[in-house]
Amino acid sequence: MTDTTEKDEVRQISVLEITSQIKEMCIEANHFLSKDMEQAIRKAEEKEESGLAKQILEQLCENMKIAGEEMIPICQDTGMTVIFLEIGQNVHFIDGFLEDAVNEGVRQGYDEGFLRKSVVLHPLERINTNDNTPAIIHYSFVRGNQVRITVAPKGFGSENMSKIFMLKPSDGIEGVKQSVISAVKDAGPNACPPIVVGVGIGGTFERCAFLSKKALLRNLENKTEDPLIKKLETELLDEINQLGIGPGGLGGKTTALAVNIETSPTHIAGLPVAVNICCHVNRHVTRVF
């Protein structure tokens, strides 16, 4: 018989706790930027040389301040709620069905936080659900007995600018760079720059899209340990900021605050690339319990 460590023990978690956490996180994410995003915008404002671009960045900083002090959403588009759930395999949920509890948390958060409800039940009939549910939920299972929740409301001004490219392996790194740059060029001012560019490389059609969205969650101060990807992120950020789109699309050298890339093993015949662009708010909140 082997000893059982604390993290190996089966742990019961009430789904009522999941509801409560997600309700609070929906409100928090829509009113307060993560520290890394806030610092990135402030640093961009200090470095920006264009007078108009600097003024826009100053206004974004002022907007953040007002949103936090007066509990007004950072952006009027409070997004479709995207949730990443990392569940320890030794967690046992009780008191209800997990997915129902997640959506109940979203419903309560958007109702009690007076957040705009932007979800329609059918993509063609376009009838609003009036509670911002259902959420987009990504599940993954990990070792241990904890749950890690990330709530990332995604506005569609930037979401609509996202793209997937099914490249050939022979297109290589230059093909990847050209794809990302073309996506940012096509987005122009419509993605509400300065933007964060999430890039997924590898996997399959749907896997690279998932990775590009997950890439947006990475702390902007945490650089990848992969030297090839780190170099690619740096080169892409430099090239994007030479496009001259700038804050609000009105010119300047701050088109993007960061380029974050996630990769995955892929097939010998493919090189899928997805670009998921996010506006300057790039909302996300994470809790572990």
Secondary structure as GFF3:
##gff-version 3
##sequence-region A 1 289
A	DSSP	three_ten_helix	6	8	.	.	.	ID=ss1
A	DSSP	beta_strand	11	14	.	.	.	ID=ss2
A	DSSP	alpha_helix	15	31	.	.	.	ID=ss3
A	DSSP	alpha_helix	35	47	.	.	.	ID=ss4
A	DSSP	alpha_helix	51	70	.	.	.	ID=ss5
A	DSSP	beta_strand	80	88	.	.	.	ID=ss6
A	DSSP	beta_strand	91	94	.	.	.	ID=ss7
A	DSSP	alpha_helix	98	112	.	.	.	ID=ss8
A	DSSP	beta_strand	136	142	.	.	.	ID=ss9
A	DSSP	beta_strand	147	154	.	.	.	ID=ss10
A	DSSP	alpha_helix	156	159	.	.	.	ID=ss11
A	DSSP	beta_strand	163	167	.	.	.	ID=ss12
A	DSSP	three_ten_helix	169	171	.	.	.	ID=ss13
A	DSSP	alpha_helix	172	187	.	.	.	ID=ss14
A	DSSP	three_ten_helix	188	191	.	.	.	ID=ss15
A	DSSP	beta_strand	195	203	.	.	.	ID=ss16
A	DSSP	alpha_helix	205	215	.	.	.	ID=ss17
A	DSSP	alpha_helix	227	240	.	.	.	ID=ss18
A	DSSP	three_ten_helix	247	249	.	.	.	ID=ss19
A	DSSP	beta_strand	256	266	.	.	.	ID=ss20
A	DSSP	beta_strand	271	278	.	.	.	ID=ss21
A	DSSP	beta_strand	285	288	.	.	.	ID=ss22
###
